[in-house]
Amino acid sequence: MNLPFAESYKIKMVEPIKRSTREERERWIKEAKYNLFNLRSDQVYIDLLTDSGTGAMSDRQWSQMMLGDESYAGASSYFKMKSAIQKIFGYEYFLPTHQGRAAENVLFSVLVKEGDVVPGNSHFDTTKGHIEYRKAKAVDCTIDEAFDTELLHPYKGNVDLNKLETVLKSVPSEKIPFIIITVTCNSSGGQPVSMENLKAIRKMADQYGKMVIYDAARFAENAYFIKMREKGYENKTIKEIVAEMFSYADAMTMSSKKDAIVNMGGFIAMHNEELFHKASVFNIMFEGYITYGGMSGRDMNALAQGLDEGTEFETLETRIKQVEYLGGRLEEFGIPFQKPVGGHAIFVDAKKILPNLPKEQFIAQTLGIELYIEAGIRGVEIGTLLADRDPVSRENRYPALEFLRLAIPRRVYTNNHMDVVAVALKNVFDKRAEITKGYEIIYEAPIMRHFTVELKKI
Ligand SMILES: *Cc1c(COP(=O)(O)O)cnc(C)c1O
């Protein structure tokens, strides 16, 4: 008999979590104005809001915390991080930032101007926010297959090269500062981009004289999928695959809160010295001096260690098998979600579950509220609230897909927790015919409204 799969770690420290009653949850979510971000964490039993900064660090990362050098300039922790980035991604220059969006803010301050167009594959919300805030436009060139949740395509993060070329041809060259590729593609379901596609994007970018920048939060999960799915990569190590992936990009922005498994941190890395100097000015203005950029020395140490561990096959295998486990349970119950399962989350197809709920009433948000009330499980809406309004017309944008994302923190929950999530969602699914009314907005911010929106039951 083959031995079953088990986690590649054992547990040394635990943190208690508490269940609550349905009555309590109904009261709490109402007090939270039906915005899951407004809940206190102790009102949540299993928290799948995000896998960002919520992972459990390893014993080696914690031991690195003790070795942190808190010198203002030239700390040894800075050089540890520099050497890890050079080794893993191959970039000569880097700037630490306090998180991923800060990296975007600094880099885009140099590169993005009013009227610019930035093509890419389903830009992440903060990326799009930083582009639109500068009165530039993000154009989504993701392949159409990504928008069919039942279709088993191995690389739903891929760029449609025809769509990309159309943008490169139709927009004046000086208006396109770079192409941004998100690996894995968060907004389309944590879906990978194939090496073949990355190579082809590089080729096209060279033809048109464009920089390629990776939004790299989940680069290691992307490399794992390339190893598992793409011909010719099955015998390569994750680190070898990562090195090849980044050989096709000029620069990267990183939210280290994802695949570097730290609770806070980010960076920008690049080959170009001039770009580094220009970005340094904004880094000093917004983040801090160029050798710490908003990070403590101890956090830079943990990040350097996390980059190394996060690109080990066993770490990724344990993680992605847990996401697949939850996907398997949902499949048993007939609950529709984006297939194949992505790297960090299950994206539940809310439109298929609540087909009669009008899109104006926030379908995925409604499903998320129901799941919270059912069992204290917190997911997040990836739908109309997140899609926000068109910056020019101010009309609501209705995305092709309405997802309830269940993001799984790294090394935090067991598969028993995943069983609770699956059964809770099944209970909601069984009652779906009774869910006929959604929500309306009573307050929203002018940009990135989903974080602070306030809702009322219709
Ligand atoms: C999380 C994330 C960001 C933003 O990073 P923060 O650390 O949350 O600021 C940008 N892009 C992608 C793809 C992400 O997943």
The ligand as an SDF file (V2000), in Angstrom:
LIG
                    3D

 15 15  0  0  0  0  0  0  0  0999 V2000
   -0.7360   40.9670   -2.3420 C   0  0  0  0  0  0  0  0  0  0  0  0
   -0.4330   41.3570   -3.6930 C   0  0  0  0  0  0  0  0  0  0  0  0
    0.0100   42.6590   -3.9920 C   0  0  0  0  0  0  0  0  0  0  0  0
    0.0990   43.7570   -2.9410 C   0  0  0  0  0  0  0  0  0  0  0  0
    0.9350   43.4200   -1.9100 O   0  0  0  0  0  0  0  0  0  0  0  0
    0.7040   43.9200   -0.4050 P   0  0  0  0  0  0  0  0  0  0  0  0
    1.8510   43.3270    0.3270 O   0  0  0  0  0  0  0  0  0  0  0  0
   -0.6210   43.3990    0.0530 O   0  0  0  0  0  0  0  0  0  0  0  0
    0.7340   45.3930   -0.4020 O   0  0  0  0  0  0  0  0  0  0  0  0
    0.3080   42.9460   -5.2940 C   0  0  0  0  0  0  0  0  0  0  0  0
    0.1750   42.0270   -6.2680 N   0  0  0  0  0  0  0  0  0  0  0  0
   -0.2350   40.7650   -6.0110 C   0  0  0  0  0  0  0  0  0  0  0  0
   -0.3460   39.7830   -7.1160 C   0  0  0  0  0  0  0  0  0  0  0  0
   -0.5640   40.3950   -4.7160 C   0  0  0  0  0  0  0  0  0  0  0  0
   -1.0060   39.1560   -4.4900 O   0  0  0  0  0  0  0  0  0  0  0  0
  1  2  1  0
  2  3  1  0
  2 14  2  0
  3  4  1  0
  3 10  2  0
  4  5  1  0
  5  6  1  0
  6  7  2  0
  6  8  1  0
  6  9  1  0
 10 11  1  0
 11 12  2  0
 12 13  1  0
 12 14  1  0
 14 15  1  0
M  END
$$$$
